[in-house]
Amino acid sequence: MTTLETPDHIELGMTDDEYRSVIAILGREPLAAELAMYSVMWSEHCSYKSSRSHLGRFTSNQPWVIVGPGENAGVVDIGDGWLVALRIESHNHPSYVEPYQGAATGVGGILRDVFTMGARPIAVWDPLRFGPLDEAHNRYLFEGVVSGIAGYGNAVGVPTLGGEVEFADRFSKNPLVNVMALGLLKEDQLVLSGASGVGNLAVLLGNATGRDGIGGASILASASFEEGDEEKRPNVQVGDPFEEKKLIEACLELYQRNLVVAIQDLGAAGISCATSEVAGNGGMGMDVDLDKVHLREHDMNPGEILMSESQERMLAVVTPENEAEVLGIARRWEIDASTIGTIKPGPDLTIYSKGELVGEVPAASLADDAPKYDRPAERPVYLDIAWANGPQVPADLDAGAVLRVLLDDPAIGDRSWISRQYDHMLFLNTVVEPGHDGSLLRIKGTEKGLAVSTDGDSLRTYLDPRRGSARIVYESALNIAVTGANPYALVDNLNFGNPEEPGVMWQFIESVDGMAAACEELNVPVVGGNVSFYNQTDGVDIYPSPVVGMLGFCDPMPLRPPRLDRAEVGMAIWIVGPDAAGDFAASAYDRIINSNLGGRPTDADPEIAREVIDAAVSLAFTTPVLHDISTGGLAVSLAEIAIKSGVGVTIEGVTGPELFDETPLRFVAVGQGDTLEIAAPHRRIGTVSGGTLDFGDSGSISLEEAANVWRNALPRRMEH
Amino acid sequence: MTIAVIVYPGTNCEHDIAHALNRAGTDTEMVWHRDTDLSGADGVVLPGGFAHGDYLRTGAIARFSPIMDEVVRLADAGIPILGICNGFQILTEAGLLPGGLVANRDLKFICAPTHLRVASTDSVLTRAAEVGQILELPLNSYEGNYLVDDVDSIEVEGDVILRYTNADGLINESTNPNGSMNNIAGITNSARNVAGLMPHPERASEDILGSADGMVLIEGFIASTELVDA
């Protein structure tokens, strides 16, 4: 056996107990390459060791769920032989270190997760969180991340349909870059990751393996940048959208010709992770010959080849009879391919280099035997202080003046500065584009529609993780309901601070509970998710930031779905949902006008949620404009409709505070006629009119002024 | 009657233009950039995307793809050739259309609807439209800023077929999304059988996509290929 220079397990981020577990599994001390594999596969990022014991509360047993959590992406059935794959991921730390490449490779990674299932990726969304834009470094990060998403997504040829963005102080040194992708496939093209068939071959497709990103996703990145150790070179991976585009087309052709037994993308921990998952998930073993791997640099040692996180690579399991055809398809699409392994009976993953054994571990042990921690949780003390410091809202506020300030907020103002950098039209599926509540996609040749909304609300989840997390589920459901779609499946990205702190762990558990309960109330399966812990810099944890990506489905879809730009003078304006309940905790009013963050958000009532969502879905087939009421309350919702439609509004009988109240589960409807045929509570509040947003006794602002402020909120900060 | 759609590695709008052409009743055939025969084609489309990753200058590598000799041969023979977005960039690199396309004035990718005013109907693309007609078509490019050595001469020759404008038909710097000379969005060659434009007619080919204004261009191009047949 070759003995490599043995790295210390502590240096690889492994505890003594974890190291002893490895020895128990192997019955001996691990070789260097083996230790490296366990250290990455058992890292928080790959093993979910701090969160796994809580994630079981999410359920996904609805009959339309084809693949639940655990595979590369969740898959649901939408009838007539069509399946939809969905997945969400984070690329937070890489995007802080190198915003363009960090965000770009995040897009590349999520796309591979989706086309690994046999699906063509059809759209991407990007929920983003940054520090305030008055700091130059935050502008640099924001600009770089948006450019990276655009640069990769546009070139790889998958439309980016938006996402959402928040700006808050705790994200200054820890921006959050999440990415969600949707894929579409016919049911006979579904491929899973578990290998079968002794003697079948493992073919590595795509990019050459280099030294980039070794341990980048997890361990070495947290060790030591400053030691200047050339051998480790922990760095952010570099994306190549052109290579990925070719890889997508090649893989889709392989699926179409039924040439693939199983397939797995290469992400964290590269070849070691992919080979162990393919073998372990199928209950098989594999012989791997590292000499066969096509390399970018010739003198790489076995550990480096195993751990490299070079992008744009896939590992396909094929039968020996099909090997030549598979390699031929790779050649046609101008990608490299090499047969690096052979499937054998389980359980061992056996790795050779230069004819010598460099590692032999039970394949499944890397995933199945990973540690699992039930970390202590304790309600943090900040909550009592924050709850006691509730928002002050004067009854006689000047709505025009307040609205003017809110429309200038970068998270409320026009976000087309972001979305016009994204190709959001490719494939001719986009029916409702970025800038509305939810995206709506058609499926050509059918009457089916897919709606997606991504939502997070970090300040509200900070003030009450349970209620805040439930509310983002309901908000997401309402965002897709106003396009005519019913909630159908959900993926979540749980971004939190350091789980070794009991306060953070408490936030996490509360959040999972709140989210799981809301999903159950709506009968929405949670088909996948991602946990991103350790979002902590200089001892400061981020605001707890669970983010959901909700898939909605409708069949048929509305041919003229509601949009914000379809209000016309003379149309009636209604508000649908419960009365304003004085909900100002974490509201835009309190954050921006009062510069305060306090109070306790109200709870969303599940029964009202179902009623309001049903009302939105049914109105979506007949009503020109539906728009949910969220950040900034009714006033901001009305302003967005007015600005996009180029009209004014005349509102009666709504007090100043009610205009900015953020009570959940409400939306605005604008249309002809005098009545709404819905069971949910609703009332008429006004009429679409000329060039002013007129709130009666509560104040007013001209359409022109509102539009100017709103349009310039992002450009005036970013272009100087 | 078949229109060949050229596919380079990195092309991504090939299915979209084929979808729009097929809906209009025309057959299409995808032709890989390494192929060398277009003899059955009545027309050729170079679709949008990022041929060869757009590494180097856009279109600079694609222009050397094996299929290009055949595209040039058909162009010389008077067959209708259309380049959309990246395809337009490739046609300028190949010398089939004058000028070139550089980074947008604001150095940002632009994906947004734009208005175009038809400047000339003397091309295989605009033949079915009317001079002065205003069309709403999406733009989707980073290198969409058209420039040419002698802009006056192509203006005099009548090579300009489409210009950026607004809903009212105004043509000036305020209605110029990317800095293109004289708001030029599309041009043709002197033989009038090769046309290129930066906006995407196929993305405005159905009402459900927000605009069907692109159909007058797509149908005009199809009609041009039928004339060749006759």
Interface residues (C-beta under 8 A of the other chain):
Chain A: A150 G151 N154 A155 V156 G157 D240 P241 F242 E243 K245 K246 R332 W333 E334 S416 S419 R420 Q421 Y422 D423 H424 M425 L426 F427 L428 T430 V431 E433 R442 K444 L559
Chain B: P9 G10 N12 C13 H15 D16 H19 A20 W32 G49 F50 H52 G53 D54 Y55 K108 F109 I110 C111 A112 P138 N140 Y142 H200 E202 R203 S205 E206 I208 L209 G210
